[in-house]
């Protein structure tokens, strides 16, 4: 069970890192609160449809 968890963790770690970078970048640009959440949701929807 732990091996599967470690494989999944390794698989999604780059995506998690990108999400954190995007979150910080939007904060630097001044997007906060609901505006930042909506902007990230828009990016996620576009990524899923691509």
Phi and psi in degrees as GROMACS dihedral restraints (atoms count N, CA, C in turn):
[ dihedral_restraints ]
;  ai    aj    ak    al  type     phi  dphi    fc
    3     4     5     6     1   -66.2    20    10
    4     5     6     7     1   -33.3    20    10
    6     7     8     9     1   -63.3    20    10
    7     8     9    10     1   -42.5    20    10
    9    10    11    12     1   -63.4    20    10
   10    11    12    13     1   -41.0    20    10
   12    13    14    15     1   -61.8    20    10
   13    14    15    16     1   -43.4    20    10
   15    16    17    18     1   -65.2    20    10
   16    17    18    19     1   -38.9    20    10
   18    19    20    21     1   -64.4    20    10
   19    20    21    22     1   -44.6    20    10
   21    22    23    24     1   -64.7    20    10
   22    23    24    25     1   -40.9    20    10
   24    25    26    27     1   -60.9    20    10
   25    26    27    28     1   -44.4    20    10
   27    28    29    30     1   -66.0    20    10
   28    29    30    31     1   -35.6    20    10
   30    31    32    33     1   -67.8    20    10
   31    32    33    34     1   -39.7    20    10
   33    34    35    36     1   -95.6    20    10
   34    35    36    37     1    -3.7    20    10
   36    37    38    39     1   -60.5    20    10
   37    38    39    40     1   -43.7    20    10
   39    40    41    42     1   -61.0    20    10
   40    41    42    43     1   -39.0    20    10
   42    43    44    45     1   -65.3    20    10
   43    44    45    46     1   -42.2    20    10
   45    46    47    48     1   -61.6    20    10
   46    47    48    49     1   -42.1    20    10
   48    49    50    51     1   -62.6    20    10
   49    50    51    52     1   -42.1    20    10
   51    52    53    54     1   -63.9    20    10
   52    53    54    55     1   -40.6    20    10
   54    55    56    57     1   -62.8    20    10
   55    56    57    58     1   -42.4    20    10
   57    58    59    60     1   -64.5    20    10
   58    59    60    61     1   -39.7    20    10
   60    61    62    63     1   -64.9    20    10
   61    62    63    64     1   -41.2    20    10
   63    64    65    66     1   -63.9    20    10
   64    65    66    67     1   -42.8    20    10
   66    67    68    69     1   -58.5    20    10
   67    68    69    70     1   -45.4    20    10
   69    70    71    72     1   -68.8    20    10
   70    71    72    73     1   -38.7    20    10
   72    73    74    75     1   -63.3    20    10
   73    74    75    76     1   -42.3    20    10
   75    76    77    78     1   -64.9    20    10
   76    77    78    79     1   -34.8    20    10
   78    79    80    81     1   -64.8    20    10
   79    80    81    82     1   -41.5    20    10
   81    82    83    84     1   -64.0    20    10
   82    83    84    85     1   -35.8    20    10
   84    85    86    87     1   -76.2    20    10
   85    86    87    88     1    -7.6    20    10
   87    88    89    90     1    99.5    20    10
   88    89    90    91     1     2.6    20    10
   90    91    92    93     1   -80.1    20    10
   91    92    93    94     1   124.2    20    10
   93    94    95    96     1  -134.9    20    10
   94    95    96    97     1   162.1    20    10
   96    97    98    99     1    60.1    20    10
   97    98    99   100     1  -134.8    20    10
   99   100   101   102     1   -64.4    20    10
  100   101   102   103     1   -33.7    20    10
  102   103   104   105     1   -62.6    20    10
  103   104   105   106     1   -41.2    20    10
  105   106   107   108     1   -68.1    20    10
  106   107   108   109     1   -42.6    20    10
  108   109   110   111     1   -61.2    20    10
  109   110   111   112     1   -42.3    20    10
  111   112   113   114     1   -66.3    20    10
  112   113   114   115     1   -40.8    20    10
  114   115   116   117     1   -62.2    20    10
  115   116   117   118     1   -42.7    20    10
  117   118   119   120     1   -68.6    20    10
  118   119   120   121     1   -38.1    20    10
  120   121   122   123     1   -62.1    20    10
  121   122   123   124     1   -39.4    20    10
  123   124   125   126     1   -62.8    20    10
  124   125   126   127     1   -43.3    20    10
  126   127   128   129     1   -62.2    20    10
  127   128   129   130     1   -42.4    20    10
  129   130   131   132     1   -63.2    20    10
  130   131   132   133     1   -43.6    20    10
  132   133   134   135     1   -62.6    20    10
  133   134   135   136     1   -41.7    20    10
  135   136   137   138     1   -66.0    20    10
  136   137   138   139     1   -37.9    20    10
  138   139   140   141     1   -67.0    20    10
  139   140   141   142     1   -38.8    20    10
  141   142   143   144     1   -66.7    20    10
  142   143   144   145     1   -35.6    20    10
  144   145   146   147     1   -80.9    20    10
  145   146   147   148     1   -14.6    20    10
